[in-house]
Amino acid sequence: MIRPAVSISLLALTAVLLAPGPSATSAPPTPTDPAPEILAAGEACEFAISVVSTGKEGFIELAANPQFSAIAPAPGLKLTVTNLEDPDRSVTVNATGAFRFVDQPDGSTEIRAGGHNFLYGETEIGATALATTGPVTLEISPDGDFVGMDLSQARVRDLCAELA
């Protein structure tokens, strides 16, 4: 089962660990950690950024669901992204979307994101610092590596460009 290492909306592309955890068939979303996450230059944007989250997030395993193995809701989640080289350049985005996890027969996982989301930190697949609205599909290998992303049906804001 995929378990988030950090905030689910921040997870989006930064940190997903493959580690079995205790089953949580229904756990309400909890408040986010307000501590800023710092990404060095090159990890998302060409410059260092800070990401601060407010709101709630959760991760719910759905053992009895025939379609999704888990869902990660984020009610009321907002993220403030700041260019650390020019702290006057900052943007706050809505990240209240949900991530639905689909286990594939080959051991890989597909994550289907809907609504408003924030994806960052996986430059190899094109996720720098992006605010998305609409459907996004992320592909994770059986080893837990992000291997693909489909943004073709989503509206996408490049926050690195906005903060430059």
DSSP file (Angstrom, degrees, kcal/mol; ACC not computed):
  #  RESIDUE AA STRUCTURE BP1 BP2  ACC     N-H-->O    O-->H-N    N-H-->O    O-->H-N    TCO  KAPPA ALPHA  PHI   PSI    X-CA   Y-CA   Z-CA
    1    1 A M              0   0    0      0, 0.0    18,-1.3     0, 0.0     2,-0.4   0.000 360.0 360.0 360.0 141.1    0.0    0.0    0.0
    2    2 A I  E     -A   18   0A   0     16,-0.2    16,-0.2    18,-0.0    19,-0.1  -0.677 360.0-170.6 -81.0 131.8    1.2    3.5   -0.7
    3    3 A R  E     -A   17   0A   0     14,-2.6    14,-2.5    -2,-0.4     2,-0.2  -0.974  23.8-116.2-123.2 138.2    1.6    5.6    2.4
    4    4 A P  E     -A   16   0A   0      0, 0.0    12,-0.2     0, 0.0     4,-0.1  -0.477  15.3-163.5 -73.7 143.2    2.3    9.4    2.3
    5    5 A A  S    S+     0   0    0     10,-1.6     2,-0.2    -2,-0.2    11,-0.1   0.731  77.8   5.6 -94.3 -27.8    5.6   10.6    3.8
    6    6 A V  S    S-     0   0    0      9,-0.7     5,-0.2     1,-0.2     9,-0.1  -0.732 117.8 -25.7-136.8-172.5    4.4   14.2    4.0
    7    7 A S     >  -     0   0    0     -2,-0.2     4,-3.3     1,-0.1    -1,-0.2  -0.024  58.8-127.9 -38.9 133.1    1.3   16.1    3.4
    8    8 A I  H  > S+     0   0    0      2,-0.2     4,-2.0     1,-0.2    -1,-0.1   0.916 110.0  45.0 -58.0 -46.1   -0.9   14.3    0.9
    9    9 A S  H  4 S+     0   0    0      1,-0.2   109,-0.3     2,-0.2    -1,-0.2   0.867 118.2  44.0 -68.9 -31.7   -1.3   17.4   -1.3
   10   10 A L  H >> S+     0   0    0      1,-0.2     4,-1.1     2,-0.1     3,-0.9   0.796 107.2  63.3 -76.2 -28.1    2.4   18.0   -1.0
   11   11 A L  H ><  +     0   0    0     -4,-3.3     3,-1.8     1,-0.3     4,-0.4   0.949  67.9 107.8 -50.0 -49.2    2.8   14.3   -1.6
   12   12 A A  T 3< S-     0   0    0     -4,-2.0    -1,-0.3     1,-0.3   107,-0.1   0.474 109.3 -15.6 -11.5 -53.6    1.4   14.7   -4.8
   13   13 A L  T <4 S+     0   0    0     -3,-0.9    -1,-0.3   107,-0.2    -2,-0.2   0.467 125.8  72.2-133.7   1.7    4.8   14.2   -6.2
   14   14 A T  S << S+     0   0    0     -3,-1.8     2,-0.4    -4,-1.1    -3,-0.2   0.937 102.1   8.6 -88.6 -45.8    7.3   14.6   -3.6
   15   15 A A        +     0   0    0     -4,-0.4   -10,-1.6    -8,-0.2    -9,-0.7  -0.867  54.7 154.7-149.1 110.9    7.2   11.7   -1.3
   16   16 A V  E     -A    4   0A   0     -2,-0.4     2,-0.4   128,-0.2   -14,-0.0  -0.999  23.1-160.7-128.7 129.6    5.4    8.5   -1.4
   17   17 A L  E     -A    3   0A   0    -14,-2.5   -14,-2.6    -2,-0.4     2,-1.0  -0.870  18.0-134.2-110.2 143.1    6.7    5.5    0.4
   18   18 A L  E     +A    2   0A   0     -2,-0.4   -16,-0.2   -16,-0.2    -2,-0.0  -0.849  55.5 130.0 -92.0 106.5    5.9    1.9   -0.1
   19   19 A A        -     0   0    0    -18,-1.3    -2,-0.1    -2,-1.0     2,-0.1  -0.887  57.7-119.6-158.5 123.7    5.3    0.6    3.4
   20   20 A P        -     0   0    0      0, 0.0   -17,-0.0     0, 0.0   -18,-0.0  -0.394  38.7-178.5 -64.5 142.6    2.5   -1.4    4.7
   21   21 A G        -     0   0    0     -2,-0.1     3,-0.1   -19,-0.1     2,-0.0  -0.814  36.8 -68.8-133.1 173.9    0.7    0.4    7.5
   22   22 A P        -     0   0    0      0, 0.0     2,-0.2     0, 0.0    -1,-0.1  -0.378  60.9-100.7 -64.4 144.1   -2.2   -0.3    9.8
   23   23 A S        -     0   0    0      1,-0.1     2,-0.5    37,-0.1     3,-0.1  -0.465  36.2-173.7 -69.0 131.9   -5.5   -0.4    8.1
   24   24 A A        +     0   0    0     -2,-0.2    37,-1.2     1,-0.1     3,-0.3  -0.819   6.9 176.6-126.9  90.3   -7.5    2.8    8.5
   25   25 A T  S    S+     0   0    0     -2,-0.5     2,-0.2     1,-0.3    -1,-0.1   0.795  77.9   4.7 -71.1 -27.5  -10.9    2.2    7.0
   26   26 A S  S    S+     0   0    0     -3,-0.1    -1,-0.3    33,-0.1    34,-0.1  -0.711  70.1 156.6-158.5 108.0  -12.2    5.6    8.0
   27   27 A A        -     0   0    0     -3,-0.3    32,-0.1    -2,-0.2     3,-0.1  -0.998  40.0-122.4-128.7 127.2  -10.1    8.3    9.6
   28   28 A P        -     0   0    0      0, 0.0    31,-0.1     0, 0.0    29,-0.1  -0.344  38.1 -92.8 -68.1 150.2  -11.1   11.9    9.3
   29   29 A P        -     0   0    0      0, 0.0    29,-0.3     0, 0.0    45,-0.1  -0.284  44.7-149.1 -58.2 147.9   -8.7   14.3    7.8
   30   30 A T  E     -B   57   0B   0     27,-2.8    27,-2.3     1,-0.1    -3,-0.0  -0.800  26.9 -79.6-119.3 160.7   -6.5   16.1   10.3
   31   31 A P  E     -B   56   0B   0      0, 0.0    25,-0.3     0, 0.0    -1,-0.1  -0.253  51.1-114.9 -58.9 145.0   -4.8   19.6   10.4
   32   32 A T        -     0   0    0     23,-2.3    23,-0.2     1,-0.1    24,-0.0  -0.317  29.2 -98.8 -75.8 162.1   -1.7   19.9    8.4
   33   33 A D        -     0   0    0      1,-0.1    20,-0.5     2,-0.1    -1,-0.1  -0.750  29.2-152.8 -79.8 120.3    1.7   20.6    9.8
   34   34 A P        +     0   0    0      0, 0.0    -1,-0.1     0, 0.0     3,-0.1   0.522  57.5 117.1 -77.6  -2.7    2.3   24.4    9.4
   35   35 A A  S    S-     0   0    0      1,-0.1    18,-0.3    17,-0.1    -2,-0.1  -0.423  73.6-110.3 -64.7 135.7    6.1   24.1    9.3
   36   36 A P        -     0   0    0      0, 0.0     2,-0.5     0, 0.0    16,-0.2  -0.381  20.4-140.0 -67.9 144.0    7.4   25.2    5.9
   37   37 A E  E     -C   51   0C   0     14,-2.7    14,-2.4    -2,-0.1     2,-0.5  -0.923  18.8-151.5-100.3 127.5    8.8   22.6    3.5
   38   38 A I  E     -C   50   0C   0     -2,-0.5     2,-0.5    12,-0.2    12,-0.2  -0.867   9.8-167.4-105.3 129.7   11.9   24.0    1.8
   39   39 A L  E     -C   49   0C   0     10,-2.9    10,-2.2    -2,-0.5     6,-0.1  -0.975  21.1-130.4-115.4 124.1   12.9   22.8   -1.6
   40   40 A A    >>  -     0   0    0     -2,-0.5     3,-2.3     8,-0.2     4,-0.6  -0.184  43.7 -72.1 -66.4 161.4   16.4   23.7   -2.8
   41   41 A A  T 34 S+     0   0    0      1,-0.3     5,-0.2     2,-0.1    -1,-0.2  -0.319 124.0  23.3 -53.5 132.2   17.0   25.3   -6.2
   42   42 A G  T 34 S+     0   0    0      3,-3.5    -1,-0.3     5,-0.3    81,-0.1   0.164  97.2  93.2  94.1 -17.7   16.5   22.7   -8.9
   43   43 A E  T <4 S-     0   0    0     -3,-2.3    80,-0.4     2,-0.2    -2,-0.1   0.798 119.0 -21.0 -77.7 -27.7   14.3   20.4   -6.8
   44   44 A A  S  < S+     0   0    0      1,-0.7     2,-0.2    -4,-0.6    85,-0.2   0.380 135.9  20.3-140.2 -60.6   11.1   22.1   -8.1
   45   45 A C  S    S-     0   0    0      2,-0.5    -3,-3.5    -5,-0.3    -1,-0.7  -0.595  84.0-103.1-108.4 173.0   12.0   25.5   -9.5
   46   46 A E  S    S+     0   0    0     -5,-0.2     2,-0.3    -2,-0.2    -5,-0.1   0.662 110.6  48.1 -69.1 -14.5   15.3   27.0  -10.6
   47   47 A F  S    S-     0   0    0     -6,-0.1    -2,-0.5    -7,-0.1    -5,-0.3  -0.826 103.6 -88.6-121.4 160.1   15.3   28.8   -7.3
   48   48 A A        -     0   0    0     -2,-0.3    36,-2.4    -7,-0.2    37,-0.6  -0.415  46.2-165.8 -68.1 143.7   14.6   27.6   -3.8
   49   49 A I  E     -CD  39  83C   0    -10,-2.2   -10,-2.9    34,-0.2     2,-0.4  -0.928  15.6-144.2-130.0 156.7   11.0   27.7   -2.7
   50   50 A S  E     -CD  38  82C   0     32,-2.0    32,-2.4    -2,-0.3     2,-0.5  -0.954  12.4-161.3-115.0 139.4    9.1   27.4    0.6
   51   51 A V  E     -CD  37  81C   0    -14,-2.4   -14,-2.7    -2,-0.4     2,-0.5  -0.983   8.1-176.8-125.0 120.7    5.8   25.6    0.8
   52   52 A V  E     - D   0  80C   0     28,-2.3    28,-2.9    -2,-0.5     2,-0.4  -0.967   9.1-158.7-118.7 129.8    3.5   26.2    3.7
   53   53 A S  E     + D   0  79C   0    -20,-0.5     2,-0.3    -2,-0.5    26,-0.2  -0.847  11.8 180.0-112.2 145.6    0.2   24.4    4.1
   54   54 A T  E     + D   0  78C   0     24,-2.4    24,-2.9    -2,-0.4     2,-0.3  -0.989  49.3  43.2-136.5 145.6   -3.0   25.2    6.1
   55   55 A G  S    S-     0   0    0     -2,-0.3   -23,-2.3    22,-0.2     2,-0.3  -0.909  87.6 -54.4 123.1-152.6   -6.1   23.1    6.2
   56   56 A K  E     +B   31   0B   0     19,-1.7     2,-0.3    -2,-0.3    21,-0.2  -0.890  41.4 176.5-129.3 158.6   -6.7   19.4    6.6
   57   57 A E  E     +B   30   0B   0    -27,-2.3   -27,-2.8    -2,-0.3     2,-0.3  -0.975   4.2 179.0-153.5 161.8   -5.6   16.3    4.8
   58   58 A G        -     0   0    0     15,-1.9     2,-0.4    -2,-0.3    -2,-0.0  -0.965  22.9-139.8-157.2 171.9   -6.0   12.6    5.2
   59   59 A F        -     0   0    0     -2,-0.3     2,-0.5    13,-0.2    13,-0.2  -0.946  21.7-175.4-142.1 117.8   -5.2    9.1    3.9
   60   60 A I  E     -F   71   0D   0     11,-3.1    11,-2.2    -2,-0.4     2,-0.2  -0.958  17.0-143.4-123.2 118.6   -7.9    6.5    4.0
   61   61 A E  E     -F   70   0D   0    -37,-1.2     2,-0.3    -2,-0.5     9,-0.3  -0.579   8.0-159.4 -75.9 141.6   -7.3    2.9    2.9
   62   62 A L    >   +     0   0    0      7,-3.2     3,-1.7    -2,-0.2     8,-0.1  -0.601  20.7 166.1-122.8  68.6  -10.3    1.3    1.2
   63   63 A A  T 3  S+     0   0    0     -2,-0.3    -1,-0.2     1,-0.3     7,-0.1   0.808  78.1  44.4 -57.0 -34.5   -9.8   -2.4    1.5
   64   64 A A  T 3  S+     0   0    0     -3,-0.1    -1,-0.3   -39,-0.1     5,-0.1   0.447  87.5 106.3 -92.7   0.2  -13.3   -3.3    0.5
   65   65 A N    <   -     0   0    0     -3,-1.7    -3,-0.1     3,-0.3     0, 0.0  -0.691  57.5-155.9 -83.8 125.0  -13.5   -0.9   -2.5
   66   66 A P  S    S+     0   0    0      0, 0.0    -1,-0.1     0, 0.0     3,-0.1   0.674  89.6  34.7 -74.2 -15.3  -13.2   -2.8   -5.8
   67   67 A Q  S    S+     0   0    0      1,-0.3     2,-0.4    35,-0.0    36,-0.1   0.852 117.7  37.0-105.9 -46.3  -12.0    0.3   -7.7
   68   68 A F        -     0   0    0     34,-0.1    -3,-0.3     1,-0.1    -1,-0.3  -0.905  51.6-161.8-115.3 137.0   -9.7    2.4   -5.4
   69   69 A S  S    S-     0   0    0     32,-2.8    -7,-3.2    -2,-0.4     2,-0.3   0.714  79.4  -7.5 -84.9 -21.7   -7.3    1.0   -2.8
   70   70 A A  E     -FG  61 101D   0     31,-1.0    31,-2.6    -9,-0.3     2,-0.3  -0.983  57.6-146.8-163.8 163.5   -7.1    4.4   -1.0
   71   71 A I  E     -FG  60 100D   0    -11,-2.2   -11,-3.1    -2,-0.3    29,-0.2  -0.994   4.0-157.1-138.4 145.1   -8.1    8.0   -1.1
   72   72 A A  E     - G   0  99D   0     27,-2.7    27,-1.6    -2,-0.3   -13,-0.2  -0.859  18.1-172.3-124.2  95.3   -6.3   11.1    0.1
   73   73 A P        -     0   0    0      0, 0.0   -15,-1.9     0, 0.0    25,-0.2  -0.467  11.4-167.1 -84.4 160.3   -8.8   14.0    0.7
   74   74 A A    >   -     0   0    0     22,-0.5     3,-1.6    23,-0.3   -17,-0.2  -0.454   9.0-169.8-145.1  66.9   -7.7   17.5    1.5
   75   75 A P  T 3  S-     0   0    0      0, 0.0   -19,-1.7     0, 0.0    22,-0.1  -0.388  75.2  -2.9 -66.3 131.8  -10.6   19.6    2.8
   76   76 A G  T 3  S+     0   0    0      1,-0.2     2,-0.3   -21,-0.2    20,-0.1   0.607  90.4 160.7  69.6  12.4   -9.9   23.3    3.1
   77   77 A L    <   +     0   0    0     -3,-1.6    18,-2.8   -21,-0.2     2,-0.4  -0.508  12.0 174.8 -76.0 129.6   -6.2   22.8    2.1
   78   78 A K  E     -DE  54  94C   0    -24,-2.9   -24,-2.4    -2,-0.3     2,-0.4  -0.978  12.8-157.2-128.9 145.1   -4.3   25.9    0.9
   79   79 A L  E     -DE  53  93C   0     14,-2.5    14,-2.9    -2,-0.4     2,-0.6  -0.982   4.2-155.9-126.4 132.9   -0.6   26.1    0.1
   80   80 A T  E     -DE  52  92C   0    -28,-2.9   -28,-2.3    -2,-0.4     2,-0.5  -0.941  11.6-166.1-108.7 121.6    1.5   29.2    0.0
   81   81 A V  E     -DE  51  91C   0     10,-3.1    10,-2.4    -2,-0.6     2,-0.4  -0.918   7.0-171.1-110.4 128.4    4.6   28.9   -2.2
   82   82 A T  E     -DE  50  90C   0    -32,-2.4   -32,-2.0    -2,-0.5     2,-0.7  -0.962  26.7-128.3-125.5 136.0    7.3   31.5   -1.8
   83   83 A N  E >   -D   49   0C   0      6,-2.6     3,-0.8     3,-0.4     6,-0.4  -0.734  20.7-157.6 -75.9 113.0   10.4   32.2   -3.9
   84   84 A L  T 3  S+     0   0    0    -36,-2.4    -1,-0.2    -2,-0.7   -35,-0.1   0.676  90.3  56.7 -73.3 -16.3   13.1   32.2   -1.3
   85   85 A E  T 3  S+     0   0    0    -37,-0.6    -1,-0.2     1,-0.3   -36,-0.1   0.718 125.5  21.5 -82.4 -21.7   15.5   34.3   -3.4
   86   86 A D  S X  S-     0   0    0     -3,-0.8     3,-3.1     3,-0.2    -3,-0.4  -0.637  73.3-174.6-143.1  78.3   12.8   37.0   -3.7
   87   87 A P  T 3  S+     0   0    0      0, 0.0    -3,-0.1     0, 0.0    -1,-0.1   0.604  79.5  70.9 -58.7 -12.5   10.4   36.5   -0.7
   88   88 A D  T 3  S+     0   0    0      1,-0.1     2,-0.9    -6,-0.1    -4,-0.1   0.671  83.7  81.2 -73.6 -14.6    8.1   39.2   -2.0
   89   89 A R    <   +     0   0    0     -3,-3.1    -6,-2.6    -6,-0.4     2,-0.3  -0.817  64.4 140.1 -94.8 104.9    7.2   36.8   -4.8
   90   90 A S  E     -E   82   0C   0     -2,-0.9     2,-0.3    -8,-0.2    -8,-0.2  -0.984  29.4-168.7-146.0 150.3    4.6   34.4   -3.2
   91   91 A V  E     -E   81   0C   0    -10,-2.4   -10,-3.1    -2,-0.3     2,-0.5  -0.998  10.8-149.7-143.4 141.8    1.4   32.8   -4.3
   92   92 A T  E     -E   80   0C   0     -2,-0.3     2,-0.3   -12,-0.2   -12,-0.2  -0.947  20.4-171.5-112.5 131.5   -1.4   30.9   -2.4
   93   93 A V  E     -E   79   0C   0    -14,-2.9   -14,-2.5    -2,-0.5     2,-0.4  -0.899  26.9-114.7-124.6 152.0   -3.3   28.1   -4.2
   94   94 A N  E     +E   78   0C   0     -2,-0.3   -16,-0.2   -16,-0.2     3,-0.1  -0.685  31.0 173.8 -78.5 129.8   -6.3   26.0   -3.4
   95   95 A A        +     0   0    0    -18,-2.8    23,-0.2    -2,-0.4   -17,-0.1  -0.253  31.1 129.5-133.0  46.8   -5.3   22.3   -3.0
   96   96 A T        +     0   0    0     21,-0.1   -22,-0.5   -19,-0.1    21,-0.2   0.318  40.4 115.8 -86.9   8.2   -8.6   20.8   -1.9
   97   97 A G        -     0   0    0     19,-3.2     2,-0.3   -24,-0.1   -23,-0.3  -0.033  59.8-122.9 -69.9 178.6   -8.6   18.0   -4.5
   98   98 A A  E     - H   0 114D   0     16,-1.4    16,-2.1   -25,-0.2     2,-0.5  -0.931   6.5-142.4-126.1 150.2   -8.4   14.3   -3.8
   99   99 A F  E     -GH  72 113D   0    -27,-1.6   -27,-2.7    -2,-0.3     2,-0.5  -0.954  13.9-161.3-110.5 127.8   -6.0   11.6   -4.8
  100  100 A R  E     -GH  71 112D   0     12,-2.4    12,-3.0    -2,-0.5     2,-0.4  -0.947  10.3-145.7-112.3 127.9   -7.4    8.2   -5.6
  101  101 A F  E     -GH  70 111D   0    -31,-2.6   -32,-2.8    -2,-0.5   -31,-1.0  -0.788  13.0-171.6 -99.3 130.0   -5.0    5.3   -5.6
  102  102 A V  E     - H   0 110D   0      8,-2.9     8,-2.7    -2,-0.4     2,-0.4  -0.968  16.0-143.4-123.3 114.2   -5.5    2.3   -8.0
  103  103 A D  E     - H   0 109D   0     -2,-0.5     6,-0.2     6,-0.2     5,-0.1  -0.625  19.0-145.6 -76.7 130.5   -3.3   -0.7   -7.5
  104  104 A Q    >   -     0   0    0      4,-3.0     3,-2.0    -2,-0.4    -1,-0.0  -0.641  21.0-114.4 -96.9 154.7   -2.4   -2.3  -10.9
  105  105 A P  T 3  S+     0   0    0      0, 0.0    -1,-0.1     0, 0.0     4,-0.0   0.790 114.8  58.3 -58.1 -29.3   -1.9   -6.0  -11.6
  106  106 A D  T 3  S-     0   0    0      1,-0.1     3,-0.1     2,-0.0    -3,-0.0   0.414 123.7-101.3 -83.4   4.2    1.8   -5.5  -12.3
  107  107 A G  S <  S+     0   0    0     -3,-2.0     2,-0.1     1,-0.3    -1,-0.1   0.345  86.2 120.5  94.1  -7.0    2.4   -4.0   -8.8
  108  108 A S        -     0   0    0     -5,-0.1    -4,-3.0    35,-0.1     2,-0.4  -0.317  54.5-134.4 -80.9 172.3    2.5   -0.4  -10.0
  109  109 A T  E     -HI 103 140D   0     31,-2.4    31,-2.9    -6,-0.2     2,-0.5  -0.990   6.6-153.8-131.8 139.8    0.0    2.2   -8.8
  110  110 A E  E     -HI 102 139D   0     -8,-2.7    -8,-2.9    -2,-0.4     2,-0.6  -0.947  10.0-157.5-108.7 131.7   -2.0    4.8  -10.6
  111  111 A I  E     -HI 101 138D   0     27,-2.8    27,-2.9    -2,-0.5     2,-0.7  -0.951   3.1-161.5-110.5 123.4   -2.9    7.9   -8.8
  112  112 A R  E     -HI 100 137D   0    -12,-3.0   -12,-2.4    -2,-0.6     2,-0.4  -0.911   9.0-165.7-106.5 113.0   -5.9    9.8  -10.1
  113  113 A A  E     +HI  99 136D   0     23,-3.1    23,-2.2    -2,-0.7     2,-0.3  -0.797   9.2 177.9-100.2 139.8   -6.1   13.4   -8.9
  114  114 A G  E     +H   98   0D   0    -16,-2.1   -16,-1.4    -2,-0.4     2,-0.2  -0.937  44.7  15.8-136.5 160.8   -9.2   15.5   -9.3
  115  115 A G  S    S-     0   0    0     -2,-0.3    19,-1.7   -18,-0.2     2,-0.5  -0.510 113.4 -13.9  79.4-148.2  -10.2   19.0   -8.3
  116  116 A H  E    S+K  133   0E   0     17,-0.2   -19,-3.2    -2,-0.2     2,-0.3  -0.814  76.8 163.3 -95.3 124.9   -7.6   21.5   -7.2
  117  117 A N  E     -K  132   0E   0     15,-2.5    15,-2.8    -2,-0.5     2,-0.4  -0.912  33.5-138.3-139.4 165.4   -4.1   20.1   -6.5
  118  118 A F  E     -K  131   0E   0   -109,-0.3     2,-0.4    -2,-0.3    13,-0.2  -0.995  21.5-176.2-126.7 122.8   -0.5   21.0   -6.1
  119  119 A L  E     +K  130   0E   0     11,-2.6    11,-3.2    -2,-0.4     2,-0.3  -0.971  17.5 142.3-122.5 132.7    2.2   18.8   -7.7
  120  120 A Y  E     +K  129   0E   0     -2,-0.4     9,-0.2  -110,-0.3  -107,-0.2  -0.993  35.0  48.6-160.4 166.3    5.9   19.4   -7.3
  121  121 A G  E    S+     0   0E   0      7,-1.8     2,-0.2    -2,-0.3     7,-0.2   0.555  77.5  97.3  80.7  11.5    9.4   18.1   -6.8
  122  122 A E  E > > +K  127   0E   0      5,-2.0     5,-1.9     6,-0.1     3,-1.7  -0.591  38.7 164.2-126.0  69.9    9.5   15.4   -9.5
  123  123 A T  G > 5 +     0   0    0    -80,-0.4     3,-1.1     1,-0.3    -1,-0.1   0.754  65.9  71.9 -62.1 -25.0   11.2   17.3  -12.3
  124  124 A E  G 3 5S+     0   0    0      1,-0.3    -1,-0.3     3,-0.1     4,-0.1   0.802 107.9  34.8 -61.6 -28.1   12.0   14.0  -14.2
  125  125 A I  G < 5S-     0   0    0     -3,-1.7    -1,-0.3     2,-0.1    -2,-0.2   0.273 126.9 -94.5-110.5  10.4    8.3   13.7  -15.1
  126  126 A G  T < 5S+     0   0    0     -3,-1.1     2,-1.1    -4,-0.3    -3,-0.2   0.477  81.5 131.8  97.4   2.4    7.6   17.4  -15.5
  127  127 A A  E   < +K  122   0E   0     -5,-1.9    -5,-2.0     1,-0.2    -1,-0.2  -0.750  15.1 145.0 -92.8  98.0    6.2   18.2  -12.0
  128  128 A T  E    S-     0   0E   0     -2,-1.1    -7,-1.8    -8,-0.2     2,-0.3   0.835  81.3 -38.6 -91.8 -86.7    8.1   21.4  -11.0
  129  129 A A  E    S+K  120   0E   0     -9,-0.2    30,-2.4   -85,-0.2    31,-0.8  -0.805  81.7 168.5-141.2  98.6    5.6   23.4   -9.0
  130  130 A L  E     -KL 119 158E   0    -11,-3.2   -11,-2.6    -2,-0.3     2,-0.6  -0.932  30.1-156.2-122.2 133.1    2.2   23.1  -10.6
  131  131 A A  E     -KL 118 157E   0     26,-2.2    26,-2.8    -2,-0.4     2,-0.3  -0.943  28.8-171.3-100.4 123.8   -1.3   24.1   -9.5
  132  132 A T  E     -KL 117 156E   0    -15,-2.8   -15,-2.5    -2,-0.6     2,-0.4  -0.869  20.3-166.3-120.7 151.1   -3.7   21.9  -11.4
  133  133 A T  E     +KL 116 155E   0     22,-2.2    22,-2.9    -2,-0.3   -17,-0.2  -0.991  61.7  15.0-132.6 125.7   -7.5   21.9  -11.8
  134  134 A G  S    S-     0   0    0    -19,-1.7    20,-0.2    -2,-0.4     2,-0.2  -0.569 105.9 -10.0 106.7-173.1   -9.2   18.8  -13.2
  135  135 A P        +     0   0    0      0, 0.0    18,-0.4     0, 0.0     2,-0.4  -0.376  56.1 171.2 -71.4 133.0   -8.0   15.3  -13.9
  136  136 A V  E     -I  113   0D   0    -23,-2.2   -23,-3.1    -2,-0.2     2,-0.5  -0.994  15.7-156.2-133.7 138.5   -4.4   14.4  -13.5
  137  137 A T  E     -IJ 112 150D   0     13,-1.8    13,-2.8    -2,-0.4     2,-0.4  -0.977   7.3-169.1-119.8 129.5   -3.0   10.8  -13.6
  138  138 A L  E     -IJ 111 149D   0    -27,-2.9   -27,-2.8    -2,-0.5     2,-0.5  -0.921   9.1-149.6-115.2 141.0    0.3    9.9  -12.0
  139  139 A E  E     -IJ 110 148D   0      9,-2.7     8,-2.7    -2,-0.4     9,-1.2  -0.943  10.1-170.3-115.1 132.3    2.0    6.6  -12.6
  140  140 A I  E     -IJ 109 146D   0    -31,-2.9   -31,-2.4    -2,-0.5     6,-0.2  -0.978  19.9-128.9-122.0 130.5    4.2    4.9   -9.9
  141  141 A S    >   -     0   0    0      4,-3.1     3,-2.1    -2,-0.4   -34,-0.1  -0.190  33.1-100.7 -69.2 165.7    6.4    1.9  -10.6
  142  142 A P  T 3  S+     0   0    0      0, 0.0    -1,-0.1     0, 0.0   -34,-0.0   0.765 125.6  58.4 -57.8 -23.6    6.3   -1.2   -8.4
  143  143 A D  T 3  S-     0   0    0      2,-0.1  -125,-0.2     1,-0.0   -35,-0.1   0.484 123.0-105.3 -84.9  -3.6    9.5    0.1   -6.8
  144  144 A G  S <  S+     0   0    0     -3,-2.1     2,-0.4     1,-0.3  -128,-0.2   0.574  75.0 136.3  92.7   9.7    7.7    3.4   -5.8
  145  145 A D        -     0   0    0      1,-0.0    -4,-3.1     2,-0.0     2,-0.4  -0.731  59.3-118.3 -92.2 139.4    9.3    5.7   -8.4
  146  146 A F  E     +J  140   0D   0     -2,-0.4    -6,-0.2    -6,-0.2     3,-0.1  -0.629  39.4 167.8 -71.6 127.6    7.2    8.2  -10.3
  147  147 A V  E     +     0   0D   0     -8,-2.7     2,-0.3    -2,-0.4    -7,-0.2   0.499  54.2   8.1-121.7  -8.9    7.4    7.3  -13.9
  148  148 A G  E     -J  139   0D   0     -9,-1.2    -9,-2.7     2,-0.0     2,-0.3  -0.986  46.7-164.1-169.7 159.3    4.7    9.3  -15.7
  149  149 A M  E     -J  138   0D   0     -2,-0.3     2,-0.6   -11,-0.2   -11,-0.2  -0.974   8.6-156.4-151.3 133.7    2.2   12.1  -15.4
  150  150 A D  E     +J  137   0D   0    -13,-2.8   -13,-1.8    -2,-0.3     3,-0.2  -0.949  23.8 158.6-116.0 112.4   -0.7   13.0  -17.7
  151  151 A L    >   +     0   0    0     -2,-0.6     3,-1.8   -15,-0.2    -1,-0.1   0.225  38.9 115.7-108.2   9.1   -1.9   16.6  -17.4
  152  152 A S  T 3  S+     0   0    0      1,-0.3    -1,-0.1     3,-0.0   -16,-0.1   0.710  81.6  37.1 -61.4 -24.0   -3.6   16.7  -20.8
  153  153 A Q  T 3  S+     0   0    0    -18,-0.4    -1,-0.3    -3,-0.2     2,-0.3   0.368 103.8  87.8-107.6   4.8   -7.1   17.3  -19.5
  154  154 A A  S <  S-     0   0    0     -3,-1.8     2,-0.5   -20,-0.2   -20,-0.2  -0.682  77.1-120.2-103.0 154.4   -6.2   19.6  -16.6
  155  155 A R  E     -L  133   0E   0    -22,-2.9   -22,-2.2    -2,-0.3     2,-0.4  -0.816  39.6-160.8 -85.1 134.0   -5.8   23.3  -16.4
  156  156 A V  E     -L  132   0E   0     -2,-0.5     2,-0.5   -24,-0.2   -24,-0.2  -0.969  18.4-164.9-128.4 130.3   -2.2   23.9  -15.2
  157  157 A R  E     -L  131   0E   0    -26,-2.8   -26,-2.2    -2,-0.4     2,-1.0  -0.963  18.1-142.5-108.9 126.1   -0.5   26.9  -13.6
  158  158 A D  E  >  -L  130   0E   0     -2,-0.5     4,-1.7   -28,-0.2   -28,-0.2  -0.771  17.1-174.1 -86.7 100.6    3.3   26.9  -13.7
  159  159 A L  H  > S+     0   0    0    -30,-2.4     4,-2.1    -2,-1.0    -1,-0.2   0.791  80.0  61.7 -70.9 -26.9    4.1   28.4  -10.3
  160  160 A C  H  > S+     0   0    0    -31,-0.8     4,-1.1     2,-0.2    -1,-0.2   0.934 106.6  46.0 -61.9 -43.5    7.8   28.5  -11.0
  161  161 A A  H  4 S+     0   0    0      1,-0.2     3,-0.4     2,-0.2    -2,-0.2   0.900 113.0  50.0 -65.2 -39.8    7.1   30.9  -13.9
  162  162 A E  H  < S+     0   0    0     -4,-1.7    -1,-0.2     1,-0.2    -2,-0.2   0.831 114.9  43.5 -67.1 -31.8    4.8   33.0  -11.8
  163  163 A L  H  <        0   0    0     -4,-2.1    -1,-0.2     1,-0.2    -2,-0.2   0.563 360.0 360.0 -92.4  -8.9    7.3   33.3   -9.0
  164  164 A A     <        0   0    0     -4,-1.1    -1,-0.2    -3,-0.4    -2,-0.1   0.494 360.0 360.0 -68.2 360.0   10.4   34.0  -11.2
